[in-house]
């Protein structure tokens, strides 16, 4: 898998939206973040997690 990876959990509102809409917004958000990063820092993938991430669930 390409790195760096952005791991996200969706809000309840986002979980109720059509998948395509959520996907487009995540891609747009990733592009906004990537525009501020150095080439080696740019996010390559976005992974949507089912449960909230923490050190104990990693």
Buried (B, 14 or more C-beta within 10 A) or exposed (E): EEEEEBEBEBEEEBEEEEEEEBEEEBEEBBEEBBEEEEEEEBBEEBEBEEEEEEEEEE
